[in-house]
Amino acid sequence: MTIKKGDRTRTAILDATISCYHRYGYGKTTQDKVAEIAGISMGAITYHYPTLAELTYASIEHIYKRRIENHRNAIETAKATEWDFDTALEVYWASVVDPLFISSHEISLAARTDPALAAILGPLHSKFWEQWRDTLKELYHEWTDTHDIFDFAVEYSVHLTEGMALDYLLHGRSEKRMLELRDYMKDSLESLLIVGQQGMSVEQLLAPGRARRAELKGKDSQTSG
């Protein structure tokens, strides 16, 4: 299929915008900088995206479209190998140490105080999240009867992985430590699978620790009183 010149130009502009987010940050991205990185005239930029707001919103859709495509390609590649905890977590890790993740994070921070931006970002983020969750459930049939433990395990791994990625990318945490933390997460996920297969719910999983902390808190209150 032949790609039209206009489509190629729009893609180049959006790719350059993402590069700007990664290089300069969302707040310092301008149409001038996008034009410079894309090697395209300002006239061409404004022809396709007359305002910075229109360019921003189009770039958000482009970021998540590329993240979803990259993620799908990684999953398809991984299917050719034995699919296990190591593979799943490493696929997600690769997706969050990619410049696209930093760009999407930049946008997420900006959306905190920009309702219009948040309105566009929210559905796209949800779509990406649901795709990852559904893919895991499709590939990991052993999680089928683990009820709410499955969602808990997915959220646990995603939130920790993304936090680790930010520490690694922004603060230079060592690769060795990141690998150790991921290995520990894999062990934790295996433990969650086991208790889920045994019929345990998230509430039951958390109950002993909560009870222990409540007891310790009660003892502390008695001591201080």
Residue pairs with C-beta under 8 A, 6 or more apart in sequence:
6 48
9 40
9 44
9 48
10 48
10 58
11 62
12 38
12 39
12 40
13 34
13 38
13 40
13 44
13 45
13 48
13 49
13 55
14 58
14 59
14 62
15 38
15 62
16 34
16 35
16 37
16 38
16 40
17 29
17 34
17 55
17 56
17 59
17 62
18 59
18 62
18 63
18 66
18 99
18 100
18 103
19 37
19 99
20 28
20 29
20 30
20 33
20 34
20 37
21 29
21 59
21 102
21 103
21 106
21 107
22 99
22 102
22 103
22 106
23 37
24 33
25 106
26 106
26 107
26 109
26 110
27 110
30 52
31 42
31 45
31 46
31 49
31 52
31 55
32 42
34 45
34 55
35 41
35 42
35 44
35 45
38 45
45 55
49 55
49 58
53 116
56 117
57 117
57 120
60 107
60 117
60 120
60 121
60 124
61 120
61 124
63 100
63 103
63 104
63 107
64 104
64 124
64 125
64 127
64 128
66 100
67 95
67 98
67 100
67 101
67 104
67 128
68 127
68 128
68 131
70 95
70 98
70 100
71 91
71 95
71 128
71 131
71 132
71 135
72 131
74 91
74 94
74 95
75 91
75 135
75 139
78 87
78 88
78 91
79 139
81 87
83 139
83 140
85 186
85 189
85 190
86 186
88 136
88 139
88 140
89 157
89 161
89 182
89 185
89 186
89 189
90 182
92 132
92 157
92 158
92 161
93 161
93 164
93 165
93 178
93 182
95 101
96 161
96 162
96 165
97 165
97 168
97 169
101 162
101 165
102 169
104 125
105 166
107 117
107 121
108 121
108 125
110 117
111 117
111 118
111 121
112 118
129 158
132 154
132 158
133 151
133 154
136 143
136 154
137 143
137 144
137 150
142 193
142 197
143 149
143 150
143 153
143 193
143 196
145 196
145 197
146 153
146 192
146 193
146 196
146 197
147 196
147 199
147 201
148 201
148 202
149 192
149 193
149 195
149 196
149 200
149 201
149 202
149 205
150 196
152 192
152 202
152 205
153 189
153 192
153 193
153 196
156 185
156 188
156 189
156 192
157 185
157 189
160 181
160 185
161 182
161 185
164 173
164 178
164 181
164 182
167 173
168 175
168 178
192 205
195 205
